Amino acid sequence: MVRLEDITKDQILKGLDSSGNAVVISAEMTGDNAVTVCFRLQDNTTRESMLFRSDEQSLELVERGLPWSFDADPKDFKLGAEAYRI
């Protein structure tokens, strides 16, 4: 659960839109119990939504992972790099 006050720029949130995760572009508090959030979806469309206290339970913070990671066998990588060098 994410509190409305904790929503900040560049966070990745699940639950803003039914199509999946969204990156927060901006968040502006509108009173004590609401926030206006502008966000970008995975297909690069932008949307704006007003969230209320009742929406807090459906929001989930997604940890940003590496854009790539190397989790294969290092010996295979070394073999490929050596073949490319030759």
PDB file with SEQRES, HELIX, SHEET and CRYST1 records, atoms N, CA, C and O in Angstrom:
SEQRES   1 A   86  MET VAL ARG LEU GLU ASP ILE THR LYS ASP GLN ILE LEU          
SEQRES   2 A   86  LYS GLY LEU ASP SER SER GLY ASN ALA VAL VAL ILE SER          
SEQRES   3 A   86  ALA GLU MET THR GLY ASP ASN ALA VAL THR VAL CYS PHE          
SEQRES   4 A   86  ARG LEU GLN ASP ASN THR THR ARG GLU SER MET LEU PHE          
SEQRES   5 A   86  ARG SER ASP GLU GLN SER LEU GLU LEU VAL GLU ARG GLY          
SEQRES   6 A   86  LEU PRO TRP SER PHE ASP ALA ASP PRO LYS ASP PHE LYS          
SEQRES   7 A   86  LEU GLY ALA GLU ALA TYR ARG ILE                              
HELIX    1 AA1 LEU A    4  ASP A    6  5                                   3    
HELIX    2 AA2 ARG A   53  SER A   58  5                                   6    
HELIX    3 AA3 PRO A   74  ARG A   85  1                                  12    
SHEET    1 AA1 5 THR A  46  PHE A  52  0                                        
SHEET    2 AA1 5 ALA A  34  LEU A  41 -1                                        
SHEET    3 AA1 5 GLY A  20  MET A  29 -1                                        
SHEET    4 AA1 5 ILE A  12  ASP A  17 -1                                        
SHEET    5 AA1 5 GLU A  60  VAL A  62 -1                                        
CRYST1    1.000    1.000    1.000  90.00  90.00  90.00 P 1           1          
ATOM      1  N   MET A   1       0.840  -1.180   0.000  1.00  0.00           N  
ATOM      2  CA  MET A   1       0.000   0.000   0.000  1.00  0.00           C  
ATOM      3  C   MET A   1       0.885   1.244   0.000  1.00  0.00           C  
ATOM      4  O   MET A   1       1.872   1.315   0.733  1.00  0.00           O  
ATOM      5  N   VAL A   2       0.530   2.202  -0.811  1.00  0.00           N  
ATOM      6  CA  VAL A   2       1.261   3.461  -0.918  1.00  0.00           C  
ATOM      7  C   VAL A   2       0.342   4.581  -0.441  1.00  0.00           C  
ATOM      8  O   VAL A   2      -0.800   4.688  -0.888  1.00  0.00           O  
ATOM      9  N   ARG A   3       0.841   5.407   0.460  1.00  0.00           N  
ATOM     10  CA  ARG A   3       0.067   6.569   0.912  1.00  0.00           C  
ATOM     11  C   ARG A   3       0.125   7.656  -0.148  1.00  0.00           C  
ATOM     12  O   ARG A   3       1.104   7.749  -0.888  1.00  0.00           O  
ATOM     13  N   LEU A   4      -0.898   8.467  -0.228  1.00  0.00           N  
ATOM     14  CA  LEU A   4      -0.963   9.527  -1.230  1.00  0.00           C  
ATOM     15  C   LEU A   4       0.205  10.502  -1.089  1.00  0.00           C  
ATOM     16  O   LEU A   4       0.732  10.991  -2.089  1.00  0.00           O  
ATOM     17  N   GLU A   5       0.606  10.782   0.145  1.00  0.00           N  
ATOM     18  CA  GLU A   5       1.698  11.730   0.388  1.00  0.00           C  
ATOM     19  C   GLU A   5       3.038  11.201  -0.103  1.00  0.00           C  
ATOM     20  O   GLU A   5       3.958  11.978  -0.358  1.00  0.00           O  
ATOM     21  N   ASP A   6       3.154   9.885  -0.236  1.00  0.00           N  
ATOM     22  CA  ASP A   6       4.424   9.263  -0.605  1.00  0.00           C  
ATOM     23  C   ASP A   6       4.624   9.133  -2.111  1.00  0.00           C  
ATOM     24  O   ASP A   6       5.691   8.700  -2.549  1.00  0.00           O  
ATOM     25  N   ILE A   7       3.633   9.493  -2.907  1.00  0.00           N  
ATOM     26  CA  ILE A   7       3.755   9.378  -4.362  1.00  0.00           C  
ATOM     27  C   ILE A   7       4.629  10.521  -4.865  1.00  0.00           C  
ATOM     28  O   ILE A   7       4.322  11.693  -4.649  1.00  0.00           O  
ATOM     29  N   THR A   8       5.726  10.166  -5.540  1.00  0.00           N  
ATOM     30  CA  THR A   8       6.652  11.174  -6.063  1.00  0.00           C  
ATOM     31  C   THR A   8       7.021  10.855  -7.510  1.00  0.00           C  
ATOM     32  O   THR A   8       6.721   9.779  -8.026  1.00  0.00           O  
ATOM     33  N   LYS A   9       7.662  11.797  -8.128  1.00  0.00           N  
ATOM     34  CA  LYS A   9       8.090  11.668  -9.518  1.00  0.00           C  
ATOM     35  C   LYS A   9       9.038  10.479  -9.685  1.00  0.00           C  
ATOM     36  O   LYS A   9       9.839  10.184  -8.798  1.00  0.00           O  
ATOM     37  N   ASP A  10       8.939   9.805 -10.822  1.00  0.00           N  
ATOM     38  CA  ASP A  10       9.790   8.684 -11.243  1.00  0.00           C  
ATOM     39  C   ASP A  10       9.546   7.381 -10.484  1.00  0.00           C  
ATOM     40  O   ASP A  10      10.292   6.421 -10.676  1.00  0.00           O  
ATOM     41  N   GLN A  11       8.531   7.320  -9.634  1.00  0.00           N  
ATOM     42  CA  GLN A  11       8.184   6.050  -9.007  1.00  0.00           C  
ATOM     43  C   GLN A  11       7.442   5.179 -10.023  1.00  0.00           C  
ATOM     44  O   GLN A  11       6.779   5.691 -10.925  1.00  0.00           O  
ATOM     45  N   ILE A  12       7.560   3.882  -9.867  1.00  0.00           N  
ATOM     46  CA  ILE A  12       6.791   2.954 -10.678  1.00  0.00           C  
ATOM     47  C   ILE A  12       5.705   2.375  -9.780  1.00  0.00           C  
ATOM     48  O   ILE A  12       5.993   1.754  -8.756  1.00  0.00           O  
ATOM     49  N   LEU A  13       4.455   2.589 -10.178  1.00  0.00           N  
ATOM     50  CA  LEU A  13       3.335   2.147  -9.366  1.00  0.00           C  
ATOM     51  C   LEU A  13       2.475   1.150 -10.124  1.00  0.00           C  
ATOM     52  O   LEU A  13       2.260   1.272 -11.329  1.00  0.00           O  
ATOM     53  N   LYS A  14       1.997   0.174  -9.395  1.00  0.00           N  
ATOM     54  CA  LYS A  14       1.045  -0.780  -9.932  1.00  0.00           C  
ATOM     55  C   LYS A  14      -0.314  -0.406  -9.358  1.00  0.00           C  
ATOM     56  O   LYS A  14      -0.432  -0.146  -8.160  1.00  0.00           O  
ATOM     57  N   GLY A  15      -1.341  -0.377 -10.203  1.00  0.00           N  
ATOM     58  CA  GLY A  15      -2.676  -0.053  -9.733  1.00  0.00           C  
ATOM     59  C   GLY A  15      -3.187   1.295 -10.189  1.00  0.00           C  
ATOM     60  O   GLY A  15      -4.351   1.620  -9.952  1.00  0.00           O  
ATOM     61  N   LEU A  16      -2.352   2.091 -10.838  1.00  0.00           N  
ATOM     62  CA  LEU A  16      -2.822   3.368 -11.381  1.00  0.00           C  
ATOM     63  C   LEU A  16      -3.724   3.147 -12.585  1.00  0.00           C  
ATOM     64  O   LEU A  16      -4.687   3.884 -12.792  1.00  0.00           O  
ATOM     65  N   ASP A  17      -3.407   2.134 -13.372  1.00  0.00           N  
ATOM     66  CA  ASP A  17      -4.168   1.827 -14.578  1.00  0.00           C  
ATOM     67  C   ASP A  17      -4.270   0.314 -14.711  1.00  0.00           C  
ATOM     68  O   ASP A  17      -3.386  -0.411 -14.255  1.00  0.00           O  
ATOM     69  N   SER A  18      -5.322  -0.154 -15.321  1.00  0.00           N  
ATOM     70  CA  SER A  18      -5.528  -1.601 -15.430  1.00  0.00           C  
ATOM     71  C   SER A  18      -4.588  -2.264 -16.429  1.00  0.00           C  
ATOM     72  O   SER A  18      -4.481  -3.490 -16.457  1.00  0.00           O  
ATOM     73  N   SER A  19      -3.902  -1.463 -17.254  1.00  0.00           N  
ATOM     74  CA  SER A  19      -3.014  -2.042 -18.269  1.00  0.00           C  
ATOM     75  C   SER A  19      -1.644  -2.437 -17.728  1.00  0.00           C  
ATOM     76  O   SER A  19      -0.857  -3.036 -18.460  1.00  0.00           O  
ATOM     77  N   GLY A  20      -1.334  -2.123 -16.478  1.00  0.00           N  
ATOM     78  CA  GLY A  20      -0.059  -2.545 -15.906  1.00  0.00           C  
ATOM     79  C   GLY A  20       0.617  -1.457 -15.107  1.00  0.00           C  
ATOM     80  O   GLY A  20      -0.038  -0.555 -14.584  1.00  0.00           O  
ATOM     81  N   ASN A  21       1.937  -1.545 -15.015  1.00  0.00           N  
ATOM     82  CA  ASN A  21       2.724  -0.589 -14.238  1.00  0.00           C  
ATOM     83  C   ASN A  21       2.770   0.756 -14.942  1.00  0.00           C  
ATOM     84  O   ASN A  21       2.652   0.841 -16.164  1.00  0.00           O  
ATOM     85  N   ALA A  22       2.946   1.810 -14.144  1.00  0.00           N  
ATOM     86  CA  ALA A  22       3.011   3.162 -14.677  1.00  0.00           C  
ATOM     87  C   ALA A  22       4.101   3.942 -13.961  1.00  0.00           C  
ATOM     88  O   ALA A  22       4.328   3.753 -12.766  1.00  0.00           O  
ATOM     89  N   VAL A  23       4.775   4.822 -14.699  1.00  0.00           N  
ATOM     90  CA  VAL A  23       5.814   5.684 -14.140  1.00  0.00           C  
ATOM     91  C   VAL A  23       5.193   7.048 -13.850  1.00  0.00           C  
ATOM     92  O   VAL A  23       4.587   7.657 -14.732  1.00  0.00           O  
ATOM     93  N   VAL A  24       5.342   7.519 -12.633  1.00  0.00           N  
ATOM     94  CA  VAL A  24       4.768   8.799 -12.221  1.00  0.00           C  
ATOM     95  C   VAL A  24       5.584   9.937 -12.833  1.00  0.00           C  
ATOM     96  O   VAL A  24       6.798  10.018 -12.647  1.00  0.00           O  
ATOM     97  N   ILE A  25       4.902  10.803 -13.559  1.00  0.00           N  
ATOM     98  CA  ILE A  25       5.544  11.990 -14.140  1.00  0.00           C  
ATOM     99  C   ILE A  25       5.463  13.144 -13.145  1.00  0.00           C  
ATOM    100  O   ILE A  25       6.442  13.857 -12.927  1.00  0.00           O  
ATOM    101  N   SER A  26       4.290  13.319 -12.548  1.00  0.00           N  
ATOM    102  CA  SER A  26       4.132  14.350 -11.524  1.00  0.00           C  
ATOM    103  C   SER A  26       2.995  13.963 -10.592  1.00  0.00           C  
ATOM    104  O   SER A  26       2.074  13.242 -10.974  1.00  0.00           O  
ATOM    105  N   ALA A  27       3.078  14.451  -9.376  1.00  0.00           N  
ATOM    106  CA  ALA A  27       2.038  14.215  -8.374  1.00  0.00           C  
ATOM    107  C   ALA A  27       1.855  15.488  -7.570  1.00  0.00           C  
ATOM    108  O   ALA A  27       2.813  16.031  -7.019  1.00  0.00           O  
ATOM    109  N   GLU A  28       0.613  15.962  -7.506  1.00  0.00           N  
ATOM    110  CA  GLU A  28       0.321  17.211  -6.800  1.00  0.00           C  
ATOM    111  C   GLU A  28      -0.849  16.978  -5.853  1.00  0.00           C  
ATOM    112  O   GLU A  28      -1.934  16.573  -6.271  1.00  0.00           O  
ATOM    113  N   MET A  29      -0.613  17.240  -4.585  1.00  0.00           N  
ATOM    114  CA  MET A  29      -1.676  17.076  -3.591  1.00  0.00           C  
ATOM    115  C   MET A  29      -2.788  18.074  -3.872  1.00  0.00           C  
ATOM    116  O   MET A  29      -2.529  19.252  -4.119  1.00  0.00           O  
ATOM    117  N   THR A  30      -4.021  17.598  -3.832  1.00  0.00           N  
ATOM    118  CA  THR A  30      -5.207  18.420  -4.038  1.00  0.00           C  
ATOM    119  C   THR A  30      -6.048  18.292  -2.774  1.00  0.00           C  
ATOM    120  O   THR A  30      -6.998  17.511  -2.730  1.00  0.00           O  
ATOM    121  N   GLY A  31      -5.706  19.040  -1.775  1.00  0.00           N  
ATOM    122  CA  GLY A  31      -6.371  18.914  -0.490  1.00  0.00           C  
ATOM    123  C   GLY A  31      -5.689  17.863   0.366  1.00  0.00           C  
ATOM    124  O   GLY A  31      -4.575  17.430   0.073  1.00  0.00           O  
ATOM    125  N   ASP A  32      -6.371  17.460   1.429  1.00  0.00           N  
ATOM    126  CA  ASP A  32      -5.792  16.489   2.363  1.00  0.00           C  
ATOM    127  C   ASP A  32      -6.029  15.049   1.943  1.00  0.00           C  
ATOM    128  O   ASP A  32      -5.281  14.160   2.350  1.00  0.00           O  
ATOM    129  N   ASN A  33      -7.042  14.803   1.145  1.00  0.00           N  
ATOM    130  CA  ASN A  33      -7.442  13.442   0.842  1.00  0.00           C  
ATOM    131  C   ASN A  33      -7.415  13.095  -0.636  1.00  0.00           C  
ATOM    132  O   ASN A  33      -8.051  12.125  -1.049  1.00  0.00           O  
ATOM    133  N   ALA A  34      -6.699  13.859  -1.436  1.00  0.00           N  
ATOM    134  CA  ALA A  34      -6.655  13.580  -2.869  1.00  0.00           C  
ATOM    135  C   ALA A  34      -5.324  14.044  -3.452  1.00  0.00           C  
ATOM    136  O   ALA A  34      -4.677  14.951  -2.928  1.00  0.00           O  
ATOM    137  N   VAL A  35      -4.935  13.401  -4.547  1.00  0.00           N  
ATOM    138  CA  VAL A  35      -3.725  13.771  -5.267  1.00  0.00           C  
ATOM    139  C   VAL A  35      -3.995  13.610  -6.766  1.00  0.00           C  
ATOM    140  O   VAL A  35      -4.633  12.649  -7.195  1.00  0.00           O  
ATOM    141  N   THR A  36      -3.500  14.566  -7.549  1.00  0.00           N  
ATOM    142  CA  THR A  36      -3.600  14.472  -8.994  1.00  0.00           C  
ATOM    143  C   THR A  36      -2.282  13.925  -9.513  1.00  0.00           C  
ATOM    144  O   THR A  36      -1.222  14.502  -9.269  1.00  0.00           O  
ATOM    145  N   VAL A  37      -2.349  12.807 -10.232  1.00  0.00           N  
ATOM    146  CA  VAL A  37      -1.151  12.124 -10.703  1.00  0.00           C  
ATOM    147  C   VAL A  37      -1.164  12.073 -12.224  1.00  0.00           C  
ATOM    148  O   VAL A  37      -2.141  11.648 -12.840  1.00  0.00           O  
ATOM    149  N   CYS A  38      -0.061  12.512 -12.813  1.00  0.00           N  
ATOM    150  CA  CYS A  38       0.167  12.365 -14.250  1.00  0.00           C  
ATOM    151  C   CYS A  38       1.175  11.232 -14.389  1.00  0.00           C  
ATOM    152  O   CYS A  38       2.219  11.243 -13.736  1.00  0.00           O  
ATOM    153  N   PHE A  39       0.863  10.245 -15.246  1.00  0.00           N  
ATOM    154  CA  PHE A  39       1.730   9.080 -15.345  1.00  0.00           C  
ATOM    155  C   PHE A  39       1.859   8.585 -16.773  1.00  0.00           C  
ATOM    156  O   PHE A  39       1.021   8.879 -17.625  1.00  0.00           O  
ATOM    157  N   ARG A  40       2.930   7.820 -17.027  1.00  0.00           N  
ATOM    158  CA  ARG A  40       3.213   7.253 -18.343  1.00  0.00           C  
ATOM    159  C   ARG A  40       3.096   5.737 -18.251  1.00  0.00           C  
ATOM    160  O   ARG A  40       3.661   5.110 -17.356  1.00  0.00           O  
ATOM    161  N   LEU A  41       2.358   5.163 -19.187  1.00  0.00           N  
ATOM    162  CA  LEU A  41       2.178   3.718 -19.229  1.00  0.00           C  
ATOM    163  C   LEU A  41       3.303   3.069 -20.018  1.00  0.00           C  
ATOM    164  O   LEU A  41       4.154   3.758 -20.580  1.00  0.00           O  
ATOM    165  N   GLN A  42       3.304   1.743 -20.059  1.00  0.00           N  
ATOM    166  CA  GLN A  42       4.370   1.015 -20.743  1.00  0.00           C  
ATOM    167  C   GLN A  42       4.358   1.235 -22.247  1.00  0.00           C  
ATOM    168  O   GLN A  42       5.396   1.076 -22.889  1.00  0.00           O  
ATOM    169  N   ASP A  43       3.215   1.597 -22.833  1.00  0.00           N  
ATOM    170  CA  ASP A  43       3.155   1.870 -24.267  1.00  0.00           C  
ATOM    171  C   ASP A  43       3.414   3.345 -24.578  1.00  0.00           C  
ATOM    172  O   ASP A  43       3.106   3.812 -25.675  1.00  0.00           O  
ATOM    173  N   ASN A  44       3.982   4.084 -23.608  1.00  0.00           N  
ATOM    174  CA  ASN A  44       4.379   5.494 -23.706  1.00  0.00           C  
ATOM    175  C   ASN A  44       3.215   6.462 -23.856  1.00  0.00           C  
ATOM    176  O   ASN A  44       3.422   7.604 -24.266  1.00  0.00           O  
ATOM    177  N   THR A  45       2.004   6.041 -23.537  1.00  0.00           N  
ATOM    178  CA  THR A  45       0.898   6.989 -23.474  1.00  0.00           C  
ATOM    179  C   THR A  45       0.873   7.608 -22.091  1.00  0.00           C  
ATOM    180  O   THR A  45       1.210   6.957 -21.102  1.00  0.00           O  
ATOM    181  N   THR A  46       0.471   8.865 -22.027  1.00  0.00           N  
ATOM    182  CA  THR A  46       0.385   9.546 -20.735  1.00  0.00           C  
ATOM    183  C   THR A  46      -1.070   9.736 -20.361  1.00  0.00           C  
ATOM    184  O   THR A  46      -1.935   9.952 -21.211  1.00  0.00           O  
ATOM    185  N   ARG A  47      -1.312   9.650 -19.074  1.00  0.00           N  
ATOM    186  CA  ARG A  47      -2.660   9.827 -18.555  1.00  0.00           C  
ATOM    187  C   ARG A  47      -2.578  10.610 -17.257  1.00  0.00           C  
ATOM    188  O   ARG A  47      -1.520  10.728 -16.640  1.00  0.00           O  
ATOM    189  N   GLU A  48      -3.728  11.139 -16.862  1.00  0.00           N  
ATOM    190  CA  GLU A  48      -3.825  11.866 -15.607  1.00  0.00           C  
ATOM    191  C   GLU A  48      -5.008  11.313 -14.833  1.00  0.00           C  
ATOM    192  O   GLU A  48      -6.050  10.997 -15.407  1.00  0.00           O  
ATOM    193  N   SER A  49      -4.837  11.201 -13.539  1.00  0.00           N  
ATOM    194  CA  SER A  49      -5.895  10.647 -12.703  1.00  0.00           C  
ATOM    195  C   SER A  49      -5.869  11.312 -11.339  1.00  0.00           C  
ATOM    196  O   SER A  49      -4.816  11.711 -10.841  1.00  0.00           O  
ATOM    197  N   MET A  50      -7.052  11.423 -10.746  1.00  0.00           N  
ATOM    198  CA  MET A  50      -7.140  11.930  -9.388  1.00  0.00           C  
ATOM    199  C   MET A  50      -7.371  10.735  -8.475  1.00  0.00           C  
ATOM    200  O   MET A  50      -8.309   9.962  -8.673  1.00  0.00           O  
ATOM    201  N   LEU A  51      -6.511  10.590  -7.474  1.00  0.00           N  
ATOM    202  CA  LEU A  51      -6.595   9.480  -6.537  1.00  0.00           C  
ATOM    203  C   LEU A  51      -7.071   9.990  -5.187  1.00  0.00           C  
ATOM    204  O   LEU A  51      -6.745  11.102  -4.771  1.00  0.00           O  
ATOM    205  N   PHE A  52      -7.853   9.148  -4.511  1.00  0.00           N  
ATOM    206  CA  PHE A  52      -8.386   9.487  -3.199  1.00  0.00           C  
ATOM    207  C   PHE A  52      -7.886   8.484  -2.163  1.00  0.00           C  
ATOM    208  O   PHE A  52      -7.255   7.487  -2.515  1.00  0.00           O  
ATOM    209  N   ARG A  53      -8.165   8.743  -0.895  1.00  0.00           N  
ATOM    210  CA  ARG A  53      -7.717   7.851   0.179  1.00  0.00           C  
ATOM    211  C   ARG A  53      -8.188   6.418  -0.045  1.00  0.00           C  
ATOM    212  O   ARG A  53      -7.479   5.470   0.292  1.00  0.00           O  
ATOM    213  N   SER A  54      -9.369   6.258  -0.605  1.00  0.00           N  
ATOM    214  CA  SER A  54      -9.901   4.910  -0.830  1.00  0.00           C  
ATOM    215  C   SER A  54      -9.101   4.142  -1.885  1.00  0.00           C  
ATOM    216  O   SER A  54      -9.192   2.916  -1.953  1.00  0.00           O  
ATOM    217  N   ASP A  55      -8.317   4.849  -2.709  1.00  0.00           N  
ATOM    218  CA  ASP A  55      -7.502   4.211  -3.744  1.00  0.00           C  
ATOM    219  C   ASP A  55      -6.156   3.730  -3.211  1.00  0.00           C  
ATOM    220  O   ASP A  55      -5.453   2.995  -3.904  1.00  0.00           O  
ATOM    221  N   GLU A  56      -5.785   4.123  -2.007  1.00  0.00           N  
ATOM    222  CA  GLU A  56      -4.468   3.768  -1.467  1.00  0.00           C  
ATOM    223  C   GLU A  56      -4.254   2.263  -1.383  1.00  0.00           C  
ATOM    224  O   GLU A  56      -3.137   1.788  -1.588  1.00  0.00           O  
ATOM    225  N   GLN A  57      -5.308   1.503  -1.083  1.00  0.00           N  
ATOM    226  CA  GLN A  57      -5.154   0.053  -0.920  1.00  0.00           C  
ATOM    227  C   GLN A  57      -4.812  -0.643  -2.225  1.00  0.00           C  
ATOM    228  O   GLN A  57      -4.206  -1.714  -2.210  1.00  0.00           O  
ATOM    229  N   SER A  58      -5.189  -0.056  -3.354  1.00  0.00           N  
ATOM    230  CA  SER A  58      -4.940  -0.705  -4.650  1.00  0.00           C  
ATOM    231  C   SER A  58      -3.585  -0.330  -5.248  1.00  0.00           C  
ATOM    232  O   SER A  58      -3.189  -0.897  -6.267  1.00  0.00           O  
ATOM    233  N   LEU A  59      -2.874   0.605  -4.642  1.00  0.00           N  
ATOM    234  CA  LEU A  59      -1.584   1.037  -5.169  1.00  0.00           C  
ATOM    235  C   LEU A  59      -0.449   0.230  -4.554  1.00  0.00           C  
ATOM    236  O   LEU A  59      -0.449  -0.076  -3.362  1.00  0.00           O  
ATOM    237  N   GLU A  60       0.511  -0.102  -5.398  1.00  0.00           N  
ATOM    238  CA  GLU A  60       1.671  -0.873  -4.936  1.00  0.00           C  
ATOM    239  C   GLU A  60       2.927  -0.321  -5.600  1.00  0.00           C  
ATOM    240  O   GLU A  60       2.954  -0.109  -6.812  1.00  0.00           O  
ATOM    241  N   LEU A  61       3.954  -0.091  -4.809  1.00  0.00           N  
ATOM    242  CA  LEU A  61       5.232   0.414  -5.312  1.00  0.00           C  
ATOM    243  C   LEU A  61       6.016  -0.743  -5.924  1.00  0.00           C  
ATOM    244  O   LEU A  61       6.192  -1.785  -5.293  1.00  0.00           O  
ATOM    245  N   VAL A  62       6.484  -0.553  -7.155  1.00  0.00           N  
ATOM    246  CA  VAL A  62       7.261  -1.569  -7.852  1.00  0.00           C  
ATOM    247  C   VAL A  62       8.718  -1.135  -7.815  1.00  0.00           C  
ATOM    248  O   VAL A  62       9.048  -0.006  -8.178  1.00  0.00           O  
ATOM    249  N   GLU A  63       9.580  -2.031  -7.379  1.00  0.00           N  
ATOM    250  CA  GLU A  63      11.006  -1.726  -7.330  1.00  0.00           C  
ATOM    251  C   GLU A  63      11.568  -1.684  -8.742  1.00  0.00           C  
ATOM    252  O   GLU A  63      11.300  -2.563  -9.560  1.00  0.00           O  
ATOM    253  N   ARG A  64      12.334  -0.670  -9.005  1.00  0.00           N  
ATOM    254  CA  ARG A  64      12.951  -0.523 -10.318  1.00  0.00           C  
ATOM    255  C   ARG A  64      14.153  -1.451 -10.403  1.00  0.00           C  
ATOM    256  O   ARG A  64      15.089  -1.347  -9.610  1.00  0.00           O  
ATOM    257  N   GLY A  65      14.118  -2.358 -11.370  1.00  0.00           N  
ATOM    258  CA  GLY A  65      15.225  -3.282 -11.568  1.00  0.00           C  
ATOM    259  C   GLY A  65      16.198  -2.737 -12.590  1.00  0.00           C  
ATOM    260  O   GLY A  65      15.992  -1.662 -13.155  1.00  0.00           O  
ATOM    261  N   LEU A  66      17.236  -3.470 -12.816  1.00  0.00           N  
ATOM    262  CA  LEU A  66      18.196  -3.093 -13.836  1.00  0.00           C  
ATOM    263  C   LEU A  66      17.569  -3.248 -15.217  1.00  0.00           C  
ATOM    264  O   LEU A  66      16.782  -4.172 -15.425  1.00  0.00           O  
ATOM    265  N   PRO A  67      17.894  -2.369 -16.170  1.00  0.00           N  
ATOM    266  CA  PRO A  67      17.347  -2.536 -17.513  1.00  0.00           C  
ATOM    267  C   PRO A  67      17.854  -3.814 -18.171  1.00  0.00           C  
ATOM    268  O   PRO A  67      17.229  -4.333 -19.095  1.00  0.00           O  
ATOM    269  N   TRP A  68      18.974  -4.312 -17.698  1.00  0.00           N  
ATOM    270  CA  TRP A  68      19.517  -5.584 -18.177  1.00  0.00           C  
ATOM    271  C   TRP A  68      20.308  -6.190 -17.043  1.00  0.00           C  
ATOM    272  O   TRP A  68      20.778  -5.480 -16.154  1.00  0.00           O  
ATOM    273  N   SER A  69      20.454  -7.463 -17.071  1.00  0.00           N  
ATOM    274  CA  SER A  69      21.288  -8.128 -16.079  1.00  0.00           C  
ATOM    275  C   SER A  69      21.899  -9.357 -16.716  1.00  0.00           C  
ATOM    276  O   SER A  69      21.323  -9.947 -17.631  1.00  0.00           O  
ATOM    277  N   PHE A  70      23.063  -9.738 -16.231  1.00  0.00           N  
ATOM    278  CA  PHE A  70      23.759 -10.901 -16.757  1.00  0.00           C  
ATOM    279  C   PHE A  70      23.655 -12.009 -15.731  1.00  0.00           C  
ATOM    280  O   PHE A  70      24.337 -12.000 -14.705  1.00  0.00           O  
ATOM    281  N   ASP A  71      22.788 -12.963 -16.027  1.00  0.00           N  
ATOM    282  CA  ASP A  71      22.611 -14.058 -15.086  1.00  0.00           C  
ATOM    283  C   ASP A  71      22.879 -15.415 -15.739  1.00  0.00           C  
ATOM    284  O   ASP A  71      22.441 -16.451 -15.240  1.00  0.00           O  
ATOM    285  N   ALA A  72      23.597 -15.396 -16.851  1.00  0.00           N  
ATOM    286  CA  ALA A  72      23.954 -16.637 -17.536  1.00  0.00           C  
ATOM    287  C   ALA A  72      25.289 -17.152 -17.000  1.00  0.00           C  
ATOM    288  O   ALA A  72      25.906 -16.543 -16.126  1.00  0.00           O  
ATOM    289  N   ASP A  73      25.708 -18.270 -17.537  1.00  0.00           N  
ATOM    290  CA  ASP A  73      26.977 -18.869 -17.137  1.00  0.00           C  
ATOM    291  C   ASP A  73      28.127 -17.998 -17.640  1.00  0.00           C  
ATOM    292  O   ASP A  73      28.200 -17.741 -18.842  1.00  0.00           O  
ATOM    293  N   PRO A  74      29.028 -17.534 -16.771  1.00  0.00           N  
ATOM    294  CA  PRO A  74      30.126 -16.669 -17.193  1.00  0.00           C  
ATOM    295  C   PRO A  74      31.073 -17.355 -18.180  1.00  0.00           C  
ATOM    296  O   PRO A  74      31.701 -16.680 -18.996  1.00  0.00           O  
ATOM    297  N   LYS A  75      31.181 -18.663 -18.119  1.00  0.00           N  
ATOM    298  CA  LYS A  75      32.045 -19.371 -19.063  1.00  0.00           C  
ATOM    299  C   LYS A  75      31.511 -19.255 -20.483  1.00  0.00           C  
ATOM    300  O   LYS A  75      32.288 -19.133 -21.429  1.00  0.00           O  
ATOM    301  N   ASP A  76      30.191 -19.292 -20.639  1.00  0.00           N  
ATOM    302  CA  ASP A  76      29.598 -19.112 -21.969  1.00  0.00           C  
ATOM    303  C   ASP A  76      29.861 -17.709 -22.511  1.00  0.00           C  
ATOM    304  O   ASP A  76      30.133 -17.539 -23.699  1.00  0.00           O  
ATOM    305  N   PHE A  77      29.779 -16.705 -21.635  1.00  0.00           N  
ATOM    306  CA  PHE A  77      30.064 -15.337 -22.055  1.00  0.00           C  
ATOM    307  C   PHE A  77      31.517 -15.206 -22.499  1.00  0.00           C  
ATOM    308  O   PHE A  77      31.809 -14.594 -23.526  1.00  0.00           O  
ATOM    309  N   LYS A  78      32.415 -15.781 -21.723  1.00  0.00           N  
ATOM    310  CA  LYS A  78      33.838 -15.705 -22.059  1.00  0.00           C  
ATOM    311  C   LYS A  78      34.105 -16.390 -23.396  1.00  0.00           C  
ATOM    312  O   LYS A  78      34.896 -15.898 -24.200  1.00  0.00           O  
ATOM    313  N   LEU A  79      33.446 -17.526 -23.633  1.00  0.00           N  
ATOM    314  CA  LEU A  79      33.604 -18.230 -24.890  1.00  0.00           C  
ATOM    315  C   LEU A  79      33.102 -17.374 -26.059  1.00  0.00           C  
ATOM    316  O   LEU A  79      33.759 -17.299 -27.097  1.00  0.00           O  
ATOM    317  N   GLY A  80      31.952 -16.736 -25.895  1.00  0.00           N  
ATOM    318  CA  GLY A  80      31.400 -15.877 -26.936  1.00  0.00           C  
ATOM    319  C   GLY A  80      32.279 -14.665 -27.198  1.00  0.00           C  
ATOM    320  O   GLY A  80      32.505 -14.293 -28.350  1.00  0.00           O  
ATOM    321  N   ALA A  81      32.780 -14.044 -26.121  1.00  0.00           N  
ATOM    322  CA  ALA A  81      33.639 -12.868 -26.267  1.00  0.00           C  
ATOM    323  C   ALA A  81      34.956 -13.245 -26.977  1.00  0.00           C  
ATOM    324  O   ALA A  81      35.458 -12.489 -27.808  1.00  0.00           O  
ATOM    325  N   GLU A  82      35.492 -14.400 -26.643  1.00  0.00           N  
ATOM    326  CA  GLU A  82      36.719 -14.848 -27.277  1.00  0.00           C  
ATOM    327  C   GLU A  82      36.475 -15.159 -28.761  1.00  0.00           C  
ATOM    328  O   GLU A  82      37.317 -14.842 -29.601  1.00  0.00           O  
ATOM    329  N   ALA A  83      35.347 -15.767 -29.085  1.00  0.00           N  
ATOM    330  CA  ALA A  83      35.011 -16.045 -30.487  1.00  0.00           C  
ATOM    331  C   ALA A  83      34.840 -14.753 -31.268  1.00  0.00           C  
ATOM    332  O   ALA A  83      35.258 -14.668 -32.423  1.00  0.00           O  
ATOM    333  N   TYR A  84      34.239 -13.763 -30.662  1.00  0.00           N  
ATOM    334  CA  TYR A  84      34.055 -12.463 -31.324  1.00  0.00           C  
ATOM    335  C   TYR A  84      35.418 -11.782 -31.545  1.00  0.00           C  
ATOM    336  O   TYR A  84      35.638 -11.141 -32.573  1.00  0.00           O  
ATOM    337  N   ARG A  85      36.318 -11.928 -30.579  1.00  0.00           N  
ATOM    338  CA  ARG A  85      37.643 -11.323 -30.698  1.00  0.00           C  
ATOM    339  C   ARG A  85      38.418 -11.912 -31.855  1.00  0.00           C  
ATOM    340  O   ARG A  85      39.105 -11.198 -32.586  1.00  0.00           O  
ATOM    341  N   ILE A  86      38.303 -13.233 -32.017  1.00  0.00           N  
ATOM    342  CA  ILE A  86      39.070 -13.933 -33.076  1.00  0.00           C  
ATOM    343  C   ILE A  86      38.475 -13.575 -34.404  1.00  0.00           C  
ATOM    344  O   ILE A  86      38.950 -14.042 -35.439  1.00  0.00           O  
TER     345      ILE A  86                                                      
END                                                                             
